[in-house]
Amino acid sequence: MDFKLSEHDHILTAYAESASGPGWGNTPIWVLIRSRLDGALRLECIQPPDQSPEMQILYRVSQAAHEGMTWAVRSTAKPAEPA
């Protein structure tokens, strides 16, 4: 894994979100981390070669849940007021 967690870091969530285009594809896992020191957020990416067997087993379930939740939130969101 390319990223490190300090003792003050807290993983808020991790989710699978694949991407693809003509002739390529990628299956990263995204990790949202918050620092307990200052509340700063950062997003880290775990590429397939760095994923554990458990991450690979859960990948499809995580992606389906992520897509479903994103759709549910988007479908209930109200349009923003014009600036």
Sequence and secondary structure as in RCSB ss.txt:
>XXXX:A:sequence
MDFKLSEHDHILTAYAESASGPGWGNTPIWVLIRSRLDGALRLECIQPPDQSPEMQILYRVSQAAHEGMTWAVRS
TAKPAEPA
>XXXX:A:secstr
      TTEEEEEEEE  EEETTEEE  EEEEEEETTT  EEEEEE GGG  HHHHHHHHHHHHHHHHHHHHHHH
H       
